[in-house]
Amino acid sequence: MAEKQEPPTAEVRAKSVLIVEDDDITRKLMVIEFKRRGHQVLEFADAAAAMTAVEKEKPRIDAAIVDLMNMGYGGNFGDCLRRHNEYRATMVIYYTALTQQQFNTRILNYPNTFYVHKVPGSISLLINRVEGTV
């Protein structure tokens, strides 16, 4: 269960957060926590649908939290964003149960790209990273 966090302060600007997570419970918990803190959230159960939405709708995305193993496309999501100038500064956080020794860490070699290990309590780390407090 995520620890209780307060809504963003004046210094923390509300952000548009895109979440790609195929586990419904994990995704819904992230959505609830980010919305509770005043952020706008776009949610997708699969990376392919998220990539299609980005290509067609060009939504504002300040941060993207992506399950690395999502339907085989999770690791491609950062590349999808980087193809568009408007998303070059978008923070990409790969959220996965894999350790860094278990995936190709070259996907982290881009600016504003991070890894958060999916363990109990890690949603707080995601919030802190998105809000710039870590």
For each residue, the residues with C-beta under 8 A, 3 or more apart:
1: 120
2: 5 29 33 121 123 124
3: 121 124
4:
5: 2 33 36 37 124 127
6: 9 37
7: 36 37 38
8: 11 12 13 14 37 38 39 131
9: 6 12
10:
11: 8
12: 8 9 131 132 133
13: 8
14: 8 38 39 40
15: 39 40 62 63 130 131
16: 39 40 41 42 59 60 61 62 63
17: 34 39 40 41 42 61 62 63 64 65 130
18: 41 42 43 44 50 54 59 61 63 64 65
19: 27 30 31 34 41 42 43 44 64 65
20: 43 44 45 46 47 50 64 65 66 67 70 74 77
21: 26 27 30 43 45 65 67 70 95
22: 27 45 46 67 70 71
23: 26 27 67
24: 27 28 45
25: 28 29
26: 21 23 29 30 118
27: 19 21 22 23 24 30 31 43 45
28: 24 25 31 32
29: 2 25 26 32 33 123
30: 19 21 26 27 33 34 41 43 65 123 126
31: 19 27 28 34 35 41 43
32: 28 29 35 36
33: 2 5 29 30 36 37 123 127
34: 17 19 30 31 37 39 41 127 130
35: 31 32 38 39 40 41
36: 5 7 32 33
37: 5 6 7 8 33 34 127 131
38: 7 8 14 35
39: 8 14 15 16 17 34 35 130
40: 14 15 16 17 35 60
41: 16 17 18 19 30 31 34 35
42: 16 17 18 19 50 53 59 61
43: 18 19 20 21 27 30 31
44: 18 19 20 47 49 50 53
45: 20 21 22 24 27 49
46: 20 22 49 50 70 71 73
47: 20 44 50 51 66 67 70 71 73 74 76 77
48: 51 52 71 73
49: 44 45 46 52 53
50: 18 20 42 44 46 47 53 54 66 77
51: 47 48 54 55 73 76 77 80
52: 48 49 55 56
53: 42 44 49 50 56 57 59
54: 18 50 51 57 58 59 61 80 81 84 87
55: 51 52 58 80
56: 52 53
57: 53 54
58: 54 55 84 86
59: 16 18 42 53 54
60: 16 40
61: 16 17 18 42 54 64 81 87 90
62: 15 16 17 90 91 130
63: 15 16 17 18 90 91 92 93 129 130
64: 17 18 19 20 61 77 78 81 90 91 92 93
65: 17 18 19 20 21 30 93 95 126 130
66: 20 47 50 70 74 77 78 92 93 94 95
67: 20 21 22 23 47 70 74 95 96 118
68: 74 75 94 95 96 98 103
69: 72 74 96 97 98
70: 20 21 22 46 47 66 67 73 74 77
71: 22 46 47 48 74
72: 69
73: 46 47 48 51 70 76 77
74: 20 47 66 67 68 69 70 71 77 94 96
75: 68 78 94 103 104 107
76: 47 51 73 79 80
77: 20 47 50 51 64 66 70 73 74 80 81 92
78: 64 66 75 81 82 92 94 107 110 113
79: 76 82 83
80: 51 54 55 76 77 83
81: 54 61 64 77 78 84 87 88 90 92
82: 78 79 87 88 110
83: 79 80
84: 54 58 81 87 88
85: 88
86: 58
87: 54 61 81 82 84 90
88: 81 82 84 85
89: 112
90: 61 62 63 64 81 87 112
91: 62 63 64 112 113 114 129 130
92: 63 64 66 77 78 81 110 112 113 114
93: 63 64 65 66 113 114 115 116 126 129 130
94: 66 68 74 75 78 107 108 113 114 115 116
95: 21 65 66 67 68 116 118 122 126
96: 67 68 69 74 103 115 117 118
97: 69 117 118 119
98: 68 69 102 103
99: 102 117
100: 103 105 115
101:
102: 98 99
103: 68 75 96 98 100 107
104: 75 107
105: 100 108 109 115
106: 109
107: 75 78 94 103 104 110 113
108: 94 105 113 114 115
109: 105 106 113
110: 78 82 92 107 113
111:
112: 89 90 91 92
113: 78 91 92 93 94 107 108 109 110
114: 91 92 93 94 108 129
115: 93 94 96 100 105 108
116: 93 94 95 122 125 126 129
117: 96 97 99 122
118: 26 67 95 96 97 122
119: 97 122
120: 1
121: 2 3 124 125
122: 95 116 117 118 119 125 126
123: 2 29 30 33 126 127
124: 2 3 5 121 127 128
125: 116 121 122 128 129 134
126: 30 65 93 95 116 122 123 129 130
127: 5 33 34 37 123 124 130 131
128: 124 125 131 133 134
129: 63 91 93 114 116 125 126 132 133 134
130: 15 17 34 39 62 63 65 91 93 126 127
131: 8 12 15 37 127 128
132: 12 129
133: 12 128 129
134: 125 128 129
